[in-house]
């Protein structure tokens, strides 16, 4: 597979995004601010996730939690996969009535699952969400059927560190375009710069700067999806210029910002 194709879909339920792609691209370490679950349709890939190194082949489900650092490389010529991304608030609300989900945040436990029943449930959900005349009730039912067999709610790891870092992390999340400095972020957490650096990396899997870059990329995706030009998006997100954003965007996601902006509902071939 020497080419790559990428397509984003509009869905019948809000708070979600669907992506289908064919690609031989080696994705660098990156993260999403959404939950993601997908199905490998053909080919295979190797990746390092926050839950350990894994391999996934055709028929396997793959998952990612918000803020989880991961990468991805093809095994062989490439792979073809489809993904559903869920805004955290939407997913937590949609799954609040499932058994064992009474408190904490929803978490995917396994990064890869070889479960034919769940793969079938995912395929049903994906088809219903993409159908232009799908009833919301049918999509919601398919969503619960899938998530009834997935994940659990936990109180999350490193609770003390997360509490200490909350203000600094929120400062980055709220204004990724700003030129944040290590000393100021550390002061927000009541830690020395070195203590803050270690605690932040332990809690997020990224250094503060790498985390800031990811937040800038996430903001860029939102602006581009709304139709903002790449040049103005780059400045609004804190990148030095458009070429700087393009280089980091492609390294993380495998395609340029311009291609991302133009990819909605393009046919995968």
C-alpha positions, 0 to 999 in steps of 0.5 A: 500500500503506497498511498493513503486515503482519509475520510471524516463523516458527519453523524446522526448523533452529536458529540461524535466523529467518525474517521475511515482511513487507509495508510502506510504512515508511521504515526508519531506519539500523539494523543486525543482529547476524545475516547476512540474505538475502531476496527482494523478492516485489513492489514495490521499495525503495531503501536505503543499505548499508555497501556503497553505495546500491542499489535492489532490485525484485521478484525481486532478492535482498538481503543484509546482513552482521552489524553493517552499517548500512543503511536502506530506503525504498519506491519507489512504494507499498510492497514485500513481501519475505521474509528469512532471518537466520542467527546467525554461528556457525551460518552459518560452520559450515554453510558451512565446507566450501564452496570458498574459505571456509577462513579469516576470516568469511563476507561477502556481497559484493553488497547486491543480486543480480538472479540468477534461479537464486539467487532460485530457490535461496532460495525452495526453502530458505525453503519447506523451512525453514518446512515443519513436516515438513521433514527437516533434511538437505533444509534443509541441502542447500538451504542449501548450494546457495544459499550455494555461489553467494554471498559469500566469506570475507575477513579483514575491513576495518580490521583494525588499528582492529578490534583496537584497538576490540575491548575497548570494542566487547565491553564494549558487546556484553556489557552494552548496558544499562549507561550506557557513557561515551566516556572509559572506552571510549576508555581501553580502546582506548588512544585519546583520546576524539576518536581513538576516536570517529573510529576507531569510526565508521570501523570500524562505520559508527555512533558509539559511542552509536548502536551502543549503541542498536542493541545495546539494540534487539537485546537487546530483540528477544531478550527480547521473542521469549522472552516478556518484557513490553515494560515490563520489557524496556525497563528490562532493556535500558537504555532510559529507559522503555517509550515510549523503547524503543517509539519507537526500536524502531519507527523502526528496524524499522517496528513496535512491540515489542508487535507484534513480540512478538505477530507469530509465525506471523501470516498476511501478507495 
